[in-house]
Amino acid sequence: GAVVSQHPSWVICKSGTSVKIECRSLDFQATTMFWYRQFPKQSLMLMATSNEGSKATYEQGVEKDKFLINHASLTLSTLTVTSAHPEDSSFYICSARESWNEQFFGPGTRLTVL
Amino acid sequence: AQKVTQAQTEISVVEKEDVTLDCVYETRDTTYYLFWYKQPPSGELVFLIRRNSFDEQNEISGRYSWNFQKSTSSFNFTITASQVVDSAVYFCALSEAGGGSNYKLTFGKGTLLTVNP
């Protein structure tokens, strides 16, 4: 099956710093990539949808300037949490869609902001 | 707007019991897709099944079975003879049919299943 990787798997940073999370589709080209956030004991909430070469579409309530998404190639999307604060601590999950309606999920990145 | 409701927040069973996880959805689309995912403590989502809105046949895969009832907008998931390894959070999800939607998923809140030995 298709494999999606995320890097790093976990990160701890100081408040005010920026953190970049990478999402890669390893054996297929992803038409679309999605970024989700999951707080403890809660569901996955879609943050944004990105298509290669175009600007990401953010869900209502998600700050574009805070969560920068770059989808530079068909196999790589990055999420940068800028000026991170403790309330940004969460589990961030990406998924990648090939051509059909199936999303392949990455293993997630646990972000802790001190 | 789409909505997925998993009314059972937590379920606890004893090993070998059968358990059914409920999922009710709302959508205005006539073509849509329903999914179930398992999320073990490690956090990685495991895909279990995808069903399109035109296929109401029930499906069985080993100890897992799914009951899709369009008339009641439900897509329930049954685990037969549960095992401790089935302990996880299970999410039901719905996606639109495409076009400008990019097939984005709407997740339910999840059901935490604990199977005790």
Interface residues (C-beta under 8 A of the other chain):
Chain A: T32 F34 K41 Q42 S43 L44 M45 L46 T49 N51 F91 I93 S95 R97 N101 E102 Q103 F104 F105 G106 P107 G108 R110
Chain B: Y33 Y37 S42 G43 E44 L45 F47 R50 F91 S95 A97 G98 N102 Y103 K104 L105 T106 F107 G108 K109 G110 L112
